Every structure is written in structure tokens, then in C-alpha cells.
Amino acid sequence: MPEASAGHPEPMLRASWMWTGGGSTDAWTNAQNWSGAGGACVYPCSSADDVLFQHLNFTAVFDASRTIDDLTALSTGENSVTGAFASDGNARTLTCDTVIITGGQTNPTTISAKYLGAVETD
């Protein structure tokens, strides 16, 4: 993330996709769980996609292995992020170029991988 400099505030974190958790299921492929990007996919499906999980509790369930660019779990202030990546019962791999997990001032960010084969970085 770019650094703040004197007289210039830190820029807002931007992500192609942000998890809203608004779907009827926790499936990664449920378009209602995401806001942002668009294009050919209705969920993060490209190795160029950036993904943001912020200010919430989540479980994202994978039905296939996925490759994305950057994964960020971010909490700020008194908000926290508690999340889990799970699979449909089969070994799955989430491959990311970069994984950023940032805790808030008073609450931590906690991420777990349940039944996921691996979380890998390039």
C-alpha cells in the first residue's frame, strides 16, 4: 500500500472486488456476495483480480481452486474482521500474489483456512 507523506493523507485502499456477504450462500461464486469489478465474471475469477474483506465476519466457501492477484483482510479502528476460507469438502487451493492481513487499533483480524488444501502466494 502506498505510504502517506507530509501533507498528503494515505490513499484509500482500492480493490477490484469487495466481499459483502450479501448472498443466500457463502459460496465464492455467489455474485450477491461481491461488489465491484464486473466484466466477464460476477465474482473474482481472474489472476488479475484484487479482493478485499473489510469490517465483517465472513466465511467464503470454494467449489474449486482459485487464483487471484491480491487478497486483503483489513480492519480499522474498533472494527474487526474474523474470516474463514472453507471448501465444499474437497481439497482446494487459493493462490494469491500478495496476502495482506491488517488488524485494527483495538480489535484484531483473524483468518483461518478450513478444509482448504492451501493458501499460497506466488
Backbone as CSV, one residue per row, in Angstrom:
resi,resn,N_x,N_y,N_z,CA_x,CA_y,CA_z,C_x,C_y,C_z
1,MET,0.845,-1.159,0.000,0.000,0.000,0.000,0.896,1.229,0.000
2,PRO,0.597,2.269,-0.798,1.435,3.463,-0.828,1.476,4.142,0.525
3,GLU,2.652,4.687,0.847,2.849,5.365,2.116,2.290,6.785,2.080
4,ALA,1.823,7.260,3.235,1.413,8.654,3.362,2.671,9.509,3.456
5,SER,2.602,10.726,2.974,3.725,11.635,3.091,3.243,12.934,3.706
6,ALA,4.176,13.766,4.144,3.828,15.014,4.806,2.870,15.814,3.936
7,GLY,1.730,16.195,4.509,0.746,16.992,3.799,-0.133,16.204,2.847
8,HIS,0.116,14.915,2.729,-0.689,14.080,1.837,-1.213,12.888,2.635
9,PRO,-2.519,12.777,2.794,-3.065,11.639,3.550,-2.815,10.336,2.814
10,GLU,-2.858,9.258,3.576,-2.696,7.940,2.978,-3.845,7.694,2.009
11,PRO,-3.566,7.219,0.798,-4.631,6.984,-0.163,-5.559,5.865,0.292
12,MET,-6.806,5.902,-0.163,-7.758,4.845,0.156,-7.311,3.544,-0.474
13,LEU,-7.542,2.446,0.233,-7.264,1.135,-0.315,-8.313,0.834,-1.375
14,ARG,-7.898,0.406,-2.509,-8.826,0.089,-3.587,-8.717,-1.399,-3.897
15,ALA,-9.836,-2.006,-4.223,-9.847,-3.418,-4.590,-10.808,-3.610,-5.743
16,SER,-10.493,-4.527,-6.613,-11.399,-4.829,-7.712,-12.720,-5.367,-7.180
17,TRP,-12.638,-6.198,-6.163,-13.817,-6.848,-5.594,-13.820,-6.694,-4.081
18,MET,-14.987,-6.452,-3.502,-15.109,-6.402,-2.046,-16.211,-7.368,-1.621
19,TRP,-15.892,-8.225,-0.655,-16.849,-9.200,-0.119,-17.883,-8.454,0.700
20,THR,-19.163,-8.648,0.360,-20.256,-8.052,1.135,-20.956,-9.092,1.991
21,GLY,-20.859,-10.358,1.588,-21.540,-11.428,2.315,-23.050,-11.374,2.165
22,GLY,-23.537,-10.671,1.142,-24.972,-10.473,0.976,-25.706,-11.586,0.268
23,GLY,-25.015,-12.651,-0.067,-25.657,-13.747,-0.798,-26.424,-14.690,0.106
24,SER,-27.245,-15.520,-0.507,-28.023,-16.506,0.244,-27.166,-17.687,0.686
25,THR,-25.970,-17.815,0.089,-24.991,-18.823,0.492,-23.645,-18.126,0.669
26,ASP,-22.679,-18.823,1.242,-21.335,-18.278,1.427,-20.415,-18.602,0.261
27,ALA,-20.968,-19.071,-0.846,-20.148,-19.503,-1.982,-19.375,-18.336,-2.588
28,TRP,-18.099,-18.573,-2.856,-17.249,-17.599,-3.540,-17.900,-17.193,-4.859
29,THR,-18.556,-18.134,-5.524,-19.150,-17.896,-6.841,-20.524,-17.233,-6.792
30,ASN,-21.040,-16.933,-5.619,-22.337,-16.255,-5.499,-22.126,-14.758,-5.722
31,ALA,-22.603,-14.238,-6.826,-22.397,-12.825,-7.197,-22.922,-11.862,-6.144
32,GLN,-23.938,-12.262,-5.389,-24.513,-11.384,-4.365,-23.581,-11.176,-3.179
33,ASN,-22.514,-11.963,-3.082,-21.532,-11.795,-2.007,-20.479,-10.746,-2.334
34,TRP,-20.519,-10.176,-3.534,-19.458,-9.286,-4.003,-20.000,-7.951,-4.500
35,SER,-19.204,-6.918,-4.341,-19.459,-5.655,-5.025,-18.173,-5.283,-5.753
36,GLY,-18.326,-4.549,-6.815,-17.136,-4.095,-7.531,-17.035,-4.600,-8.934
37,ALA,-15.846,-4.719,-9.367,-15.338,-5.027,-10.706,-16.374,-5.207,-11.812
38,GLY,-16.951,-6.360,-11.951,-17.832,-6.622,-13.085,-17.056,-7.239,-14.231
39,GLY,-17.523,-7.023,-15.431,-16.864,-7.609,-16.584,-17.409,-8.986,-16.879
40,ALA,-16.535,-9.872,-17.330,-16.946,-11.203,-17.757,-17.430,-12.075,-16.601
41,CYS,-16.927,-11.830,-15.403,-17.311,-12.632,-14.233,-18.171,-11.812,-13.268
42,VAL,-18.957,-12.510,-12.475,-19.771,-11.843,-11.456,-19.207,-12.102,-10.057
43,TYR,-17.979,-12.614,-9.991,-17.228,-12.849,-8.762,-15.752,-12.860,-9.161
44,PRO,-14.813,-12.760,-8.223,-13.391,-12.781,-8.589,-13.017,-14.109,-9.252
45,CYS,-12.619,-14.048,-10.503,-12.336,-15.280,-11.235,-11.055,-15.191,-12.055
46,SER,-10.310,-14.105,-11.899,-9.127,-13.892,-12.709,-7.886,-13.750,-11.838
47,SER,-6.755,-14.147,-12.371,-5.496,-13.989,-11.642,-5.104,-12.523,-11.520
48,ALA,-5.830,-11.626,-12.168,-5.579,-10.187,-12.058,-6.505,-9.518,-11.038
49,ASP,-7.441,-10.266,-10.455,-8.422,-9.695,-9.527,-7.830,-9.467,-8.140
50,ASP,-8.129,-8.298,-7.567,-7.798,-7.985,-6.173,-9.068,-8.145,-5.349
51,VAL,-8.921,-8.686,-4.141,-10.065,-8.988,-3.291,-9.868,-8.349,-1.925
52,LEU,-10.927,-7.726,-1.406,-10.890,-7.071,-0.102,-11.986,-7.611,0.794
53,PHE,-11.611,-8.013,2.017,-12.545,-8.367,3.080,-12.334,-7.322,4.166
54,GLN,-13.392,-6.578,4.529,-13.220,-5.458,5.451,-14.401,-5.348,6.406
55,HIS,-14.125,-5.122,7.678,-15.122,-4.793,8.702,-16.249,-5.798,8.843
56,LEU,-15.987,-7.072,8.849,-17.079,-8.023,8.996,-16.564,-9.395,9.349
57,ASN,-17.507,-10.262,9.644,-17.204,-11.675,9.843,-17.625,-12.381,8.569
58,PHE,-16.812,-13.294,8.088,-17.153,-13.946,6.833,-16.677,-15.378,6.798
59,THR,-17.339,-16.151,5.951,-16.867,-17.457,5.522,-17.049,-17.485,4.014
60,ALA,-15.988,-17.701,3.286,-16.056,-17.818,1.837,-15.796,-19.278,1.477
61,VAL,-16.764,-19.901,0.831,-16.688,-21.329,0.519,-16.299,-21.516,-0.948
62,PHE,-15.251,-22.312,-1.177,-14.730,-22.561,-2.516,-15.278,-23.868,-3.070
63,ASP,-15.710,-23.843,-4.334,-16.135,-25.062,-5.020,-15.081,-25.514,-6.021
64,ALA,-14.002,-24.736,-6.113,-12.877,-25.062,-6.993,-11.668,-24.274,-6.493
65,SER,-10.495,-24.677,-6.875,-9.308,-23.893,-6.535,-9.383,-22.566,-7.279
66,ARG,-8.839,-21.504,-6.682,-8.908,-20.164,-7.262,-7.529,-19.524,-7.266
67,THR,-7.293,-18.664,-8.251,-6.087,-17.849,-8.303,-6.521,-16.406,-8.477
68,ILE,-6.060,-15.548,-7.565,-6.339,-14.117,-7.639,-5.019,-13.372,-7.510
69,ASP,-5.046,-12.061,-7.690,-3.820,-11.281,-7.571,-3.525,-10.992,-6.101
70,ASP,-4.286,-10.110,-5.488,-4.031,-9.707,-4.099,-5.249,-9.968,-3.227
71,LEU,-5.002,-10.450,-2.017,-6.044,-10.676,-1.023,-5.740,-9.791,0.174
72,THR,-6.696,-8.945,0.565,-6.511,-8.067,1.717,-7.651,-8.277,2.695
73,ALA,-7.316,-8.526,3.959,-8.279,-8.546,5.055,-7.888,-7.375,5.949
74,LEU,-8.782,-6.410,6.082,-8.445,-5.143,6.706,-9.461,-4.782,7.773
75,SER,-8.981,-4.464,8.956,-9.849,-3.886,9.979,-9.214,-2.589,10.437
76,THR,-10.062,-1.621,10.737,-9.572,-0.322,11.185,-10.347,0.105,12.415
77,GLY,-9.754,0.954,13.209,-10.447,1.468,14.392,-10.908,0.359,15.304
78,GLU,-12.175,0.405,15.708,-12.716,-0.585,16.625,-13.374,-1.747,15.909
79,ASN,-13.361,-1.734,14.591,-13.958,-2.820,13.821,-12.962,-3.962,13.699
80,SER,-13.477,-5.155,13.534,-12.596,-6.303,13.359,-13.082,-7.150,12.201
81,VAL,-12.186,-7.937,11.667,-12.503,-8.895,10.618,-12.170,-10.268,11.172
82,THR,-13.139,-11.164,11.160,-12.903,-12.551,11.519,-13.402,-13.367,10.346
83,GLY,-12.504,-14.073,9.704,-12.914,-14.754,8.491,-12.388,-16.159,8.378
84,ALA,-13.046,-16.900,7.505,-12.638,-18.268,7.232,-12.796,-18.547,5.749
85,PHE,-11.827,-19.233,5.198,-11.927,-19.751,3.848,-12.158,-21.241,3.998
86,ALA,-13.228,-21.731,3.413,-13.591,-23.135,3.539,-13.803,-23.727,2.154
87,SER,-13.831,-25.044,2.095,-14.092,-25.697,0.814,-15.395,-26.467,0.915
88,ASP,-15.786,-27.001,-0.206,-17.007,-27.796,-0.282,-16.770,-29.238,0.166
89,GLY,-15.681,-29.481,0.877,-15.353,-30.821,1.352,-14.190,-31.444,0.610
90,ASN,-13.801,-30.837,-0.493,-12.655,-31.310,-1.263,-11.481,-30.369,-1.029
91,ALA,-10.260,-30.877,-1.201,-9.070,-30.037,-1.027,-9.050,-28.973,-2.125
92,ARG,-8.943,-27.715,-1.720,-8.916,-26.585,-2.650,-7.714,-25.720,-2.319
93,THR,-7.230,-24.974,-3.305,-6.103,-24.077,-3.094,-6.496,-22.677,-3.528
94,LEU,-6.237,-21.702,-2.667,-6.378,-20.295,-3.016,-4.971,-19.766,-3.222
95,THR,-4.648,-19.356,-4.447,-3.330,-18.845,-4.769,-3.424,-17.343,-4.980
96,CYS,-2.550,-16.601,-4.291,-2.549,-15.140,-4.353,-1.121,-14.658,-4.571
97,ASP,-0.989,-13.542,-5.264,0.320,-12.915,-5.408,0.733,-12.319,-4.071
98,THR,-0.202,-11.621,-3.409,0.076,-10.965,-2.136,-1.089,-11.193,-1.181
99,VAL,-0.781,-11.462,0.090,-1.795,-11.555,1.137,-1.458,-10.509,2.184
100,ILE,-2.412,-9.618,2.460,-2.222,-8.571,3.463,-3.296,-8.750,4.521
101,ILE,-2.891,-8.938,5.773,-3.826,-9.058,6.888,-3.443,-7.985,7.892
102,THR,-4.355,-7.029,8.105,-4.075,-5.882,8.952,-5.102,-5.798,10.074
103,GLY,-4.629,-5.680,11.324,-5.520,-5.545,12.472,-5.866,-4.102,12.746
104,GLY,-6.967,-3.896,13.447,-7.405,-2.554,13.809,-6.712,-2.057,15.059
105,GLN,-7.084,-0.881,15.500,-6.454,-0.284,16.676,-6.777,-1.044,17.944
106,THR,-8.009,-1.544,18.056,-8.387,-2.242,19.279,-8.859,-3.668,19.057
107,ASN,-9.095,-4.057,17.812,-9.563,-5.405,17.525,-8.700,-6.040,16.454
108,PRO,-8.439,-7.324,16.583,-7.567,-7.998,15.626,-8.309,-8.439,14.363
109,THR,-7.533,-8.849,13.393,-8.051,-9.528,12.208,-7.622,-10.982,12.332
110,THR,-8.570,-11.894,12.208,-8.290,-13.316,12.334,-8.777,-14.025,11.084
111,ILE,-7.908,-14.773,10.463,-8.259,-15.504,9.247,-7.891,-16.964,9.455
112,SER,-8.767,-17.866,9.030,-8.450,-19.289,9.101,-8.801,-19.943,7.775
113,ALA,-8.184,-21.066,7.513,-8.493,-21.858,6.327,-9.046,-23.192,6.800
114,LYS,-10.324,-23.428,6.542,-10.971,-24.667,6.956,-11.129,-25.572,5.741
115,TYR,-10.534,-26.733,5.813,-10.660,-27.734,4.769,-10.106,-27.261,3.429
116,LEU,-9.385,-26.180,3.437,-8.769,-25.706,2.215,-7.414,-26.381,2.108
117,GLY,-7.072,-26.871,0.947,-5.799,-27.542,0.782,-4.634,-26.648,1.132
118,ALA,-4.693,-25.379,0.704,-3.609,-24.457,0.982,-4.013,-23.040,0.612
119,VAL,-3.357,-22.091,1.237,-3.395,-20.706,0.801,-1.971,-20.396,0.401
120,GLU,-1.734,-20.100,-0.858,-0.383,-19.943,-1.371,-0.168,-18.538,-1.896
121,THR,1.085,-18.089,-1.860,1.456,-16.844,-2.526,2.496,-17.157,-3.587
122,ASP,2.458,-16.389,-4.665,3.420,-16.595,-5.758,4.805,-16.175,-5.341
